[in-house]
Amino acid sequence: MTTASPTPGEPAGLDALAAVAQREHRAGRLAEAAAAYRKILALRSDLVEAHNNLGIILAQQGDADGARTEFEHVLTLKPQYAEVHNNLGTVLLGQGQLDQAAARYEQALALRPDYPQAHNNLGLTLFRQGQLDPAVAHCQQALALLPNYAEAHYNLGLVRGKQGQLDQAAACYEQALALRPDYADACWGLGNLLLRQNKLDQAAARFEQTLALRPHFAEAHYDLGVTLWRQGQLDQASARFEQTLALRPAYPEACYNLALIAWAQGKYDQAAARFEQALALRPDYADAHWGRAACYLVEGDYEHGWPAHEGRLRPPRHTLPRWTGQPLAGRSLLLTTEQGLGDTLQFVRYARMLKELGARVVLACQPALGPLLASYPHLDELFIVGSAEELPRCDFYLPLLSAPQAFHTDAATIPCDVPYLAADPALTDQWREELSGVDGFKIGIVWQGSREFASDRWRSMPLAQFAPLARQRGVRLISLQKGFGSEQIATVDFPILDLSGRLDETAGPFMDTAAVIRNLDLVIAPDTGIGHLAGALGVPVWLALQFAPDWRWLRDREDSPWYPTMRLFRQTTFDRWPDVFERMADALQSRDPGTV
């Protein structure tokens, strides 16, 4: 916003009042400055500069409606006043009225095309409207007119970050900081870019720098908490989230993250209370509903857990009616998948129960599971999510992870007959012949889950942790790891038969993997899709679980009611794997011949 004084030569008294108003404004005494301008306007109500300056002060005081009234009045007196169009646009932008704000900035530029502030402000408005390319153009035009315009560099960084151009965004923030070393927003923005790139130490340093500049910046405390949480510094992360809530009590994400930390520490009651706090602040917070349900489910309280689990759902994009127990004989039902591949592999077992009710069952399936599930006998049709085909027309739909609720599943009625999935017979025979030349007790291993999973840092482990197993006499480790993580094979000092370059390259995702698993003595994995696949195939599988794992593995038990051939090995200390693998090694050493 711009500030201007009354025109020289006004009647006696106005100049003195204007001098007082300007002095008080420069000193930051906004109430006194506003009072002086009101006195001026009581003497001369048509002074556009006094109205404009009063509007600027009111905006600085947080009185957006009052500022808007003043600016709109100025434009009735002087419609061609570009600066006031810009000032009014800024008030409207602050009120979230993006279309009206953009119109004001455009009017300012129509009157004054070389107005860098209006270009910058319009760029910010377009960014918030999701019009990224035009936003870039206006920010760049502002910088062409005013190269040392720190705010325009910052706004251009915002847009570049949204476009995924992280290096360019970082350069913009760094330029803004070079021009204004105390620019807390630019420092914070740079920290968020580093966090997105998983450069956690650098991100933490930038957030600390931000807070040195602006100690009461709630968002920076929150983001530093997220960074510390991802570094495994749980107590320090909790302190930051608590500080976030002290500054802004209505911050549901901070409550949610405090719940996750409590869960990771095995403090399930505290986690439940924090999830409920988040839901009190945001009743439609799907992730918090999921978390609250998990607190029931991990205790085996399915009576309360399954209904609470329904809160995770968002409105579907289709218009099919939900199945709530209506007769299914001669009718079709679409099962919709959600979350990860492991969830689909675990809960696809409910298709059989739907078939037994007479339904024609269609599964909307992730592409990676299409080849494997194409032969599942209890599915009548597969629809590959993301394909160009139209969604099949069905009588009903049911979210796959809502099937346990629909069937009132409890601990005694979990459908746990295995195997319920099968590997391709020809591929199974092919891999049986190839692996027949491998001596010893054959263990397929996986150590890394999907990087897309937010908590993968805690459920996955380095391949080096498998060393105690490799030392066991007669054991042969066989890598089932595909893609990310496979590079670790070259870094360990124990032998591994690496099949990763050949698995699923021709037959399709999981096809060779399933066939290999059927020819192994044991599979060992973290809580990933491979563990679910081995369990669904009825193959012995050991899961290495983090200290406070997913709800489905329950608490304090070594078996799983979902997979009869599964054995669970849990961390006893947060984020420490060595004792898990030592216990596995002991179990291998003491196993009975032919058993695991």
SETOR-993716 format. One record per residue (C-alpha): x, y, z. Coordinates in Angstrom, 3 decimals. Layout:
N
[node [X Y Z]],
...
This chain:
596
[node [0.000 0.000 0.000]],
[node [1.132 3.550 -0.616]],
[node [0.891 6.499 1.737]],
[node [0.397 10.096 0.613]],
[node [-0.137 13.384 2.479]],
[node [-2.840 16.005 1.908]],
[node [-2.208 18.414 -0.932]],
[node [-0.124 21.455 0.141]],
[node [-2.058 24.688 0.511]],
[node [-5.112 23.289 2.345]],
[node [-6.917 25.571 4.878]],
[node [-5.125 26.401 8.145]],
[node [-5.165 23.476 10.565]],
[node [-5.182 20.733 7.978]],
[node [-1.443 20.929 7.338]],
[node [-0.742 20.729 11.057]],
[node [-3.071 17.768 11.484]],
[node [-1.509 16.063 8.451]],
[node [1.950 16.530 9.954]],
[node [0.744 15.013 13.218]],
[node [-0.878 12.098 11.408]],
[node [2.242 11.351 9.400]],
[node [4.498 11.602 12.448]],
[node [2.318 9.265 14.493]],
[node [2.091 6.798 11.593]],
[node [5.855 6.727 11.111]],
[node [6.262 6.112 14.843]],
[node [3.881 3.167 14.678]],
[node [1.238 4.829 16.824]],
[node [-1.613 3.754 14.591]],
[node [-4.540 4.720 16.820]],
[node [-3.216 8.272 17.186]],
[node [-2.554 8.545 13.443]],
[node [-6.061 7.291 12.650]],
[node [-7.545 9.832 15.031]],
[node [-5.641 12.638 13.316]],
[node [-6.884 11.604 9.879]],
[node [-10.445 11.433 11.155]],
[node [-10.101 15.009 12.397]],
[node [-8.863 16.025 8.962]],
[node [-11.813 14.334 7.295]],
[node [-14.223 15.976 9.712]],
[node [-12.967 19.284 8.315]],
[node [-12.701 18.175 4.658]],
[node [-14.498 14.922 3.808]],
[node [-13.422 15.044 0.146]],
[node [-9.674 14.667 0.741]],
[node [-8.827 11.490 -1.117]],
[node [-5.320 11.195 0.349]],
[node [-6.648 11.366 3.897]],
[node [-9.201 8.639 3.141]],
[node [-6.475 6.520 1.511]],
[node [-4.055 6.984 4.411]],
[node [-6.768 6.192 6.939]],
[node [-7.578 3.056 4.967]],
[node [-3.912 2.036 5.067]],
[node [-3.813 2.465 8.847]],
[node [-7.053 0.569 9.355]],
[node [-5.678 -2.299 7.266]],
[node [-2.542 -2.329 9.415]],
[node [-4.742 -2.464 12.516]],
[node [-6.572 -5.483 11.122]],
[node [-9.812 -3.605 10.428]],
[node [-10.294 -4.918 6.893]],
[node [-13.909 -3.792 6.589]],
[node [-13.047 -0.281 7.701]],
[node [-10.104 -0.102 5.298]],
[node [-12.258 -1.379 2.462]],
[node [-14.862 1.310 3.142]],
[node [-12.211 4.026 2.974]],
[node [-10.645 2.744 -0.249]],
[node [-14.003 2.316 -1.942]],
[node [-14.923 5.865 -0.949]],
[node [-11.686 7.163 -2.480]],
[node [-12.562 5.501 -5.769]],
[node [-15.927 7.253 -5.843]],
[node [-13.970 10.519 -5.619]],
[node [-11.060 9.525 -7.880]],
[node [-11.809 6.415 -9.986]],
[node [-8.488 6.532 -11.838]],
[node [-6.328 6.223 -8.680]],
[node [-4.190 3.166 -9.480]],
[node [-2.590 2.927 -6.032]],
[node [-5.973 2.765 -4.308]],
[node [-7.170 0.026 -6.662]],
[node [-4.039 -1.864 -5.575]],
[node [-4.682 -1.121 -1.897]],
[node [-8.291 -2.270 -2.144]],
[node [-7.141 -5.415 -3.929]],
[node [-4.820 -6.212 -1.032]],
[node [-7.677 -5.912 1.475]],
[node [-9.868 -8.155 -0.668]],
[node [-7.042 -10.667 -1.014]],
[node [-6.701 -10.767 2.761]],
[node [-10.436 -11.483 3.006]],
[node [-10.107 -14.391 0.587]],
[node [-12.109 -12.679 -2.173]],
[node [-9.702 -13.681 -4.896]],
[node [-11.727 -12.808 -7.974]],
[node [-12.504 -9.304 -6.703]],
[node [-8.893 -8.787 -5.654]],
[node [-7.625 -9.834 -9.087]],
[node [-10.057 -7.411 -10.738]],
[node [-8.688 -4.540 -8.645]],
[node [-5.089 -5.370 -9.445]],
[node [-5.935 -5.609 -13.132]],
[node [-7.605 -2.210 -12.948]],
[node [-4.507 -0.764 -11.283]],
[node [-2.354 -2.175 -14.106]],
[node [-4.728 -0.874 -16.760]],
[node [-4.179 2.579 -15.292]],
[node [-0.464 2.103 -14.649]],
[node [1.134 -0.796 -16.570]],
[node [4.569 -0.200 -14.996]],
[node [3.287 -0.736 -11.416]],
[node [5.499 -3.498 -9.923]],
[node [3.519 -3.860 -6.689]],
[node [0.300 -4.510 -8.597]],
[node [2.053 -7.088 -10.809]],
[node [3.416 -8.810 -7.701]],
[node [0.081 -8.774 -5.920]],
[node [-1.763 -10.060 -8.968]],
[node [0.833 -12.828 -9.268]],
[node [0.151 -13.861 -5.666]],
[node [-3.608 -13.800 -6.260]],
[node [-3.323 -15.929 -9.387]],
[node [-1.127 -18.373 -7.453]],
[node [-3.843 -18.781 -4.846]],
[node [-6.362 -19.343 -7.643]],
[node [-4.172 -22.107 -9.059]],
[node [-3.317 -20.157 -12.228]],
[node [0.389 -20.859 -12.000]],
[node [1.717 -19.821 -15.414]],
[node [0.034 -16.376 -15.359]],
[node [1.239 -15.979 -11.778]],
[node [4.819 -16.569 -12.911]],
[node [4.426 -14.009 -15.684]],
[node [3.253 -11.261 -13.327]],
[node [5.915 -11.968 -10.704]],
[node [8.559 -11.864 -13.418]],
[node [7.116 -8.593 -14.745]],
[node [7.331 -7.109 -11.251]],
[node [11.000 -8.118 -11.097]],
[node [11.685 -6.733 -14.556]],
[node [10.402 -3.382 -13.288]],
[node [11.998 -3.651 -9.829]],
[node [14.817 -6.259 -9.740]],
[node [15.490 -5.896 -6.010]],
[node [11.845 -6.492 -5.047]],
[node [12.226 -9.120 -2.310]],
[node [8.496 -9.859 -2.045]],
[node [8.282 -10.613 -5.768]],
[node [11.225 -13.024 -5.512]],
[node [9.424 -14.714 -2.601]],
[node [6.116 -14.984 -4.463]],
[node [7.859 -16.355 -7.530]],
[node [9.410 -18.965 -5.215]],
[node [5.934 -19.925 -4.002]],
[node [4.759 -20.513 -7.551]],
[node [7.888 -22.410 -8.631]],
[node [7.551 -24.650 -5.586]],
[node [3.937 -25.402 -6.470]],
[node [5.051 -26.254 -10.000]],
[node [7.531 -28.739 -8.575]],
[node [10.520 -26.690 -9.744]],
[node [12.256 -26.945 -6.391]],
[node [15.706 -25.712 -7.389]],
[node [14.263 -22.606 -9.031]],
[node [12.028 -22.006 -6.014]],
[node [14.999 -22.272 -3.675]],
[node [16.930 -19.753 -5.768]],
[node [14.019 -17.313 -5.495]],
[node [13.840 -17.650 -1.712]],
[node [17.604 -17.260 -1.399]],
[node [17.487 -14.093 -3.519]],
[node [14.708 -12.710 -1.327]],
[node [16.837 -13.423 1.755]],
[node [19.887 -11.818 0.162]],
[node [17.847 -8.652 -0.308]],
[node [16.132 -8.923 3.094]],
[node [18.082 -11.072 5.581]],
[node [15.244 -10.700 8.106]],
[node [12.620 -12.044 5.688]],
[node [11.151 -14.790 7.871]],
[node [8.626 -15.994 5.268]],
[node [11.372 -16.580 2.701]],
[node [13.468 -18.468 5.243]],
[node [10.426 -20.568 6.166]],
[node [9.668 -21.254 2.500]],
[node [13.218 -22.446 1.952]],
[node [12.884 -24.747 4.936]],
[node [9.742 -26.285 3.473]],
[node [11.478 -26.918 0.158]],
[node [14.293 -28.696 1.956]],
[node [11.750 -30.727 3.923]],
[node [10.065 -31.779 0.659]],
[node [13.484 -32.928 -0.584]],
[node [14.034 -34.896 2.648]],
[node [17.075 -32.738 3.486]],
[node [16.109 -32.827 7.122]],
[node [19.169 -31.304 8.788]],
[node [19.148 -28.341 6.405]],
[node [15.388 -27.925 6.775]],
[node [15.651 -27.896 10.563]],
[node [18.360 -25.228 10.394]],
[node [16.151 -23.007 8.218]],
[node [13.162 -23.409 10.527]],
[node [15.358 -22.546 13.515]],
[node [16.542 -19.460 11.635]],
[node [12.930 -18.548 10.872]],
[node [11.999 -18.770 14.522]],
[node [14.961 -16.629 15.513]],
[node [13.482 -13.960 13.242]],
[node [9.860 -14.561 14.278]],
[node [9.616 -16.506 17.554]],
[node [5.819 -16.695 17.580]],
[node [5.473 -18.105 14.044]],
[node [3.158 -21.075 14.698]],
[node [3.600 -22.647 11.252]],
[node [7.391 -22.643 11.588]],
[node [7.167 -24.359 14.993]],
[node [4.873 -26.939 13.382]],
[node [7.159 -27.546 10.403]],
[node [10.183 -27.863 12.659]],
[node [8.163 -30.416 14.631]],
[node [7.476 -32.393 11.454]],
[node [11.183 -32.305 10.587]],
[node [12.250 -33.486 14.047]],
[node [9.580 -36.209 13.957]],
[node [10.944 -37.491 10.666]],
[node [14.432 -37.471 12.194]],
[node [13.199 -39.665 15.029]],
[node [13.626 -36.958 17.676]],
[node [10.260 -37.634 19.260]],
[node [10.520 -35.586 22.446]],
[node [11.841 -32.533 20.610]],
[node [9.136 -32.874 17.953]],
[node [6.448 -33.107 20.633]],
[node [7.741 -29.923 22.241]],
[node [7.415 -28.069 18.942]],
[node [3.876 -29.295 18.359]],
[node [2.973 -28.273 21.907]],
[node [4.429 -24.828 21.216]],
[node [2.372 -24.660 18.017]],
[node [-0.783 -25.303 20.038]],
[node [0.226 -22.730 22.659]],
[node [0.436 -20.127 19.893]],
[node [-2.588 -21.392 17.978]],
[node [-4.859 -23.702 19.979]],
[node [-7.069 -24.464 16.966]],
[node [-4.358 -26.314 15.010]],
[node [-5.693 -29.836 14.357]],
[node [-2.606 -30.980 12.428]],
[node [-0.467 -30.371 15.510]],
[node [-2.854 -32.495 17.595]],
[node [-2.726 -35.215 14.938]],
[node [1.060 -35.303 14.889]],
[node [1.187 -35.428 18.680]],
[node [-1.113 -38.439 18.397]],
[node [1.234 -40.113 15.907]],
[node [4.194 -39.574 18.213]],
[node [2.279 -40.998 21.173]],
[node [1.368 -44.003 18.999]],
[node [4.992 -44.491 17.944]],
[node [5.915 -44.599 21.627]],
[node [3.221 -47.194 22.332]],
[node [1.158 -44.711 24.364]],
[node [-2.164 -45.643 22.804]],
[node [-4.389 -43.905 25.358]],
[node [-2.545 -40.635 24.837]],
[node [-2.757 -41.119 21.083]],
[node [-6.523 -41.638 21.288]],
[node [-6.940 -38.429 23.313]],
[node [-4.940 -36.439 20.765]],
[node [-6.868 -37.881 17.836]],
[node [-10.085 -36.866 19.580]],
[node [-8.676 -33.369 20.170]],
[node [-7.941 -33.071 16.452]],
[node [-11.478 -34.216 15.611]],
[node [-12.986 -31.695 18.005]],
[node [-11.215 -28.992 16.019]],
[node [-11.981 -30.516 12.614]],
[node [-14.791 -33.090 12.665]],
[node [-14.193 -34.127 9.040]],
[node [-10.459 -34.794 9.564]],
[node [-10.279 -38.180 7.829]],
[node [-6.765 -39.058 8.980]],
[node [-7.693 -38.355 12.591]],
[node [-10.772 -40.581 12.229]],
[node [-8.477 -43.304 10.921]],
[node [-6.145 -42.793 13.877]],
[node [-8.938 -42.920 16.447]],
[node [-10.219 -46.127 14.884]],
[node [-6.716 -47.602 14.973]],
[node [-6.595 -47.057 18.728]],
[node [-9.616 -49.354 19.056]],
[node [-8.497 -51.876 16.459]],
[node [-4.980 -52.355 17.827]],
[node [-6.613 -53.526 21.051]],
[node [-8.817 -55.975 19.142]],
[node [-11.896 -53.864 19.925]],
[node [-13.584 -54.433 16.583]],
[node [-17.021 -53.533 17.922]],
[node [-15.975 -49.890 18.265]],
[node [-13.084 -49.941 15.818]],
[node [-14.847 -50.814 12.576]],
[node [-17.556 -48.114 12.923]],
[node [-14.911 -45.531 13.836]],
[node [-12.873 -46.658 10.826]],
[node [-15.649 -45.454 8.534]],
[node [-14.698 -41.869 9.360]],
[node [-11.621 -42.231 7.142]],
[node [-13.768 -42.162 4.005]],
[node [-14.208 -39.213 1.718]],
[node [-17.200 -38.831 -0.637]],
[node [-16.871 -41.164 -3.642]],
[node [-16.562 -39.766 -7.151]],
[node [-19.239 -42.095 -8.479]],
[node [-22.969 -42.161 -7.759]],
[node [-23.447 -45.855 -6.959]],
[node [-25.442 -46.615 -3.795]],
[node [-23.455 -48.080 -0.925]],
[node [-24.143 -51.689 0.017]],
[node [-25.459 -51.855 3.564]],
[node [-26.697 -55.413 3.664]],
[node [-29.322 -55.470 0.890]],
[node [-29.903 -58.851 -0.855]],
[node [-27.169 -59.520 -3.405]],
[node [-28.507 -62.527 -5.309]],
[node [-28.384 -61.675 -8.999]],
[node [-26.960 -58.214 -8.312]],
[node [-23.542 -56.697 -8.875]],
[node [-21.245 -55.024 -6.373]],
[node [-18.153 -52.881 -6.963]],
[node [-15.372 -53.196 -4.397]],
[node [-13.300 -50.013 -4.385]],
[node [-9.682 -50.210 -3.284]],
[node [-7.956 -47.622 -1.159]],
[node [-4.652 -47.021 0.579]],
[node [-1.788 -49.414 -0.243]],
[node [-1.264 -52.642 -2.141]],
[node [-0.964 -54.593 1.102]],
[node [-4.449 -53.478 2.124]],
[node [-5.898 -54.808 -1.110]],
[node [-4.069 -58.117 -0.737]],
[node [-5.320 -58.478 2.831]],
[node [-8.963 -57.548 2.354]],
[node [-9.669 -58.985 -1.102]],
[node [-10.517 -62.172 0.839]],
[node [-13.945 -60.624 1.486]],
[node [-14.825 -61.011 -2.205]],
[node [-15.474 -64.689 -1.486]],
[node [-18.029 -63.820 1.205]],
[node [-19.803 -61.457 -1.185]],
[node [-19.862 -64.168 -3.860]],
[node [-21.423 -66.526 -1.351]],
[node [-24.261 -64.016 -0.970]],
[node [-24.920 -64.310 -4.701]],
[node [-23.225 -61.112 -5.896]],
[node [-21.409 -60.533 -9.120]],
[node [-18.233 -59.027 -7.676]],
[node [-16.164 -56.397 -9.482]],
[node [-12.916 -55.085 -7.996]],
[node [-11.573 -51.622 -8.827]],
[node [-7.934 -52.611 -8.586]],
[node [-4.579 -50.817 -8.520]],
[node [-2.675 -51.423 -11.772]],
[node [0.186 -53.181 -9.968]],
[node [-2.149 -55.923 -8.708]],
[node [-4.103 -56.465 -11.913]],
[node [-2.090 -59.438 -13.253]],
[node [-2.004 -61.227 -9.901]],
[node [-5.696 -60.796 -9.077]],
[node [-6.930 -61.523 -12.593]],
[node [-7.093 -65.213 -11.725]],
[node [-8.685 -64.792 -8.306]],
[node [-11.718 -67.096 -8.595]],
[node [-14.062 -64.992 -6.448]],
[node [-13.846 -61.937 -8.689]],
[node [-16.045 -61.739 -11.763]],
[node [-14.347 -58.671 -13.195]],
[node [-11.348 -56.435 -12.585]],
[node [-11.449 -52.730 -13.294]],
[node [-7.993 -51.177 -13.364]],
[node [-8.043 -47.837 -11.572]],
[node [-6.753 -45.065 -13.806]],
[node [-7.562 -46.868 -17.043]],
[node [-9.366 -45.173 -19.888]],
[node [-12.352 -47.479 -19.485]],
[node [-15.533 -46.283 -17.833]],
[node [-16.317 -47.506 -14.350]],
[node [-18.472 -50.647 -14.557]],
[node [-22.147 -50.099 -13.831]],
[node [-23.044 -51.994 -10.664]],
[node [-25.990 -52.121 -8.311]],
[node [-23.908 -51.283 -5.247]],
[node [-20.415 -50.390 -4.150]],
[node [-18.438 -51.109 -1.001]],
[node [-15.024 -49.724 0.007]],
[node [-12.784 -52.750 0.389]],
[node [-11.602 -51.799 3.876]],
[node [-15.214 -51.386 4.962]],
[node [-15.923 -55.058 4.286]],
[node [-15.014 -56.107 7.866]],
[node [-17.559 -53.617 9.197]],
[node [-20.183 -54.788 6.684]],
[node [-19.734 -58.403 7.833]],
[node [-19.470 -57.503 11.535]],
[node [-16.052 -59.126 11.731]],
[node [-14.709 -59.853 15.192]],
[node [-11.714 -61.810 16.465]],
[node [-13.594 -65.085 16.129]],
[node [-14.921 -64.526 12.606]],
[node [-11.906 -63.168 10.719]],
[node [-11.891 -65.061 7.394]],
[node [-8.437 -66.608 7.643]],
[node [-8.422 -69.611 5.344]],
[node [-5.155 -69.641 3.400]],
[node [-4.045 -69.772 0.749]],
[node [-6.675 -67.570 -0.810]],
[node [-4.374 -66.302 -3.572]],
[node [-2.426 -68.464 -6.012]],
[node [0.686 -68.050 -8.097]],
[node [0.641 -68.816 -11.801]],
[node [1.232 -72.602 -12.136]],
[node [3.551 -72.368 -15.133]],
[node [5.696 -69.672 -13.510]],
[node [5.733 -71.636 -10.270]],
[node [7.066 -74.697 -12.088]],
[node [9.620 -72.596 -13.948]],
[node [10.992 -71.066 -10.741]],
[node [10.887 -74.423 -8.928]],
[node [13.234 -75.824 -11.526]],
[node [15.541 -72.846 -11.363]],
[node [15.664 -72.709 -7.574]],
[node [16.178 -76.466 -7.276]],
[node [19.862 -75.792 -7.732]],
[node [19.969 -73.500 -4.703]],
[node [21.045 -75.456 -1.651]],
[node [19.956 -74.762 1.899]],
[node [17.009 -73.200 3.661]],
[node [15.753 -70.634 1.149]],
[node [14.559 -67.322 2.644]],
[node [13.144 -64.595 0.449]],
[node [13.816 -61.170 1.914]],
[node [12.555 -57.631 1.451]],
[node [13.780 -54.670 3.491]],
[node [12.362 -51.531 1.893]],
[node [8.735 -50.468 1.353]],
[node [7.358 -47.762 -0.879]],
[node [8.887 -44.313 -0.442]],
[node [5.416 -42.897 -1.096]],
[node [4.235 -44.197 2.280]],
[node [4.649 -41.393 4.821]],
[node [5.876 -43.661 7.649]],
[node [8.129 -45.893 5.582]],
[node [11.147 -44.492 7.441]],
[node [10.036 -46.402 10.530]],
[node [8.742 -49.673 9.056]],
[node [11.668 -50.345 6.674]],
[node [15.195 -51.226 7.663]],
[node [18.671 -51.316 6.065]],
[node [19.591 -54.572 4.365]],
[node [22.626 -54.785 6.673]],
[node [20.264 -55.727 9.519]],
[node [19.867 -59.183 7.924]],
[node [23.492 -60.108 8.699]],
[node [22.630 -62.311 11.726]],
[node [20.371 -64.402 9.473]],
[node [23.017 -64.762 6.777]],
[node [25.426 -66.199 9.384]],
[node [23.100 -69.110 10.155]],
[node [24.364 -72.406 8.830]],
[node [22.470 -73.689 5.821]],
[node [20.523 -70.453 5.246]],
[node [20.399 -68.905 1.784]],
[node [19.036 -65.368 1.457]],
[node [17.226 -64.530 -1.787]],
[node [16.365 -60.926 -2.595]],
[node [12.780 -60.187 -3.623]],
[node [13.422 -56.434 -3.415]],
[node [12.482 -54.494 -6.539]],
[node [13.626 -50.980 -7.404]],
[node [14.441 -48.646 -4.546]],
[node [16.542 -50.414 -1.923]],
[node [18.114 -52.915 -4.311]],
[node [21.240 -50.771 -4.500]],
[node [22.055 -51.826 -0.925]],
[node [22.918 -55.361 -2.098]],
[node [26.295 -54.105 -3.320]],
[node [27.087 -52.628 0.100]],
[node [26.719 -55.687 2.373]],
[node [29.365 -58.295 3.150]],
[node [27.163 -61.377 3.139]],
[node [25.935 -63.404 0.139]],
[node [22.525 -62.761 -1.407]],
[node [20.996 -64.368 -4.445]],
[node [19.637 -61.317 -6.242]],
[node [16.608 -62.019 -8.425]],
[node [15.370 -58.442 -8.501]],
[node [16.425 -57.704 -12.065]],
[node [14.392 -60.628 -13.421]],
[node [11.265 -60.599 -11.297]],
[node [8.016 -59.469 -12.896]],
[node [9.696 -57.979 -15.965]],
[node [7.696 -60.040 -18.470]],
[node [4.740 -61.613 -16.687]],
[node [3.669 -58.437 -14.897]],
[node [3.854 -57.044 -11.355]],
[node [3.992 -59.629 -8.567]],
[node [3.632 -62.572 -10.951]],
[node [7.205 -63.903 -10.767]],
[node [7.428 -62.744 -7.167]],
[node [4.425 -64.872 -6.193]],
[node [5.820 -67.853 -8.070]],
[node [9.204 -67.531 -6.367]],
[node [7.561 -67.188 -2.951]],
[node [5.695 -70.457 -3.505]],
[node [9.111 -72.150 -3.873]],
[node [10.698 -70.701 -0.738]],
[node [10.932 -72.060 2.787]],
[node [10.314 -68.681 4.393]],
[node [9.764 -65.011 3.580]],
[node [11.016 -62.228 5.855]],
[node [9.831 -58.684 5.291]],
[node [8.787 -55.474 6.992]],
[node [5.106 -54.497 6.999]],
[node [4.838 -54.258 3.204]],
[node [2.867 -55.789 0.369]],
[node [5.281 -58.716 0.087]],
[node [4.450 -59.782 3.631]],
[node [0.747 -59.732 2.817]],
[node [1.345 -61.611 -0.427]],
[node [3.275 -64.381 1.318]],
[node [0.566 -64.670 3.969]],
[node [-2.182 -64.787 1.331]],
[node [-0.270 -67.522 -0.512]],
[node [-0.085 -69.559 2.691]],
[node [3.728 -69.479 2.785]],
[node [5.569 -69.129 6.121]],
[node [6.350 -65.454 6.613]],
[node [8.067 -63.523 9.390]],
[node [7.238 -59.839 9.722]],
[node [9.750 -57.441 11.268]],
[node [7.568 -54.851 12.987]],
[node [8.350 -51.404 14.317]],
[node [7.852 -50.694 18.019]],
[node [4.237 -49.561 17.612]],
[node [3.127 -51.046 14.281]],
[node [-0.050 -50.775 12.263]],
[node [-3.318 -51.639 14.005]],
[node [-3.827 -54.897 12.122]],
[node [-0.983 -56.616 13.966]],
[node [-2.605 -55.957 17.359]],
[node [-0.553 -55.668 20.558]],
[node [1.854 -57.965 22.325]],
[node [1.414 -61.097 20.250]],
[node [3.617 -63.095 17.899]],
[node [0.912 -64.430 15.597]],
[node [-1.696 -62.827 13.360]],
[node [-5.379 -63.822 13.234]],
[node [-5.370 -62.652 9.599]],
[node [-2.564 -64.934 8.382]],
[node [-2.098 -68.356 10.019]],
[node [1.389 -68.833 8.519]],
[node [2.698 -65.508 9.813]],
[node [4.955 -64.873 12.785]],
[node [5.570 -61.387 14.179]],
[node [8.898 -60.102 15.493]],
[node [8.466 -56.710 17.165]],
[node [10.942 -54.021 18.097]],
[node [11.347 -53.650 21.845]],
[node [12.733 -50.108 21.529]],
[node [11.637 -47.402 19.124]],
[node [13.578 -47.451 15.827]],
[node [16.002 -50.208 16.864]],
[node [16.204 -53.298 14.674]],
[node [19.254 -55.331 15.848]],
[node [17.476 -57.285 18.576]],
[node [14.648 -58.142 16.148]],
[node [17.060 -59.847 13.781]],
[node [19.002 -61.514 16.583]],
[node [15.729 -63.076 17.762]],
[node [15.014 -64.192 14.212]],
[node [18.483 -65.723 14.004]],
[node [17.876 -67.587 17.271]],
[node [14.526 -68.828 15.926]],
[node [16.197 -70.104 12.752]],
[node [18.902 -71.847 14.735]],
[node [16.435 -73.590 17.037]],
[node [13.778 -74.445 14.456]],
[node [12.614 -78.003 14.022]],
[node [13.540 -79.553 10.671]],
[node [10.943 -78.677 8.087]],
[node [9.250 -76.013 10.214]],
[node [9.598 -72.312 10.894]],
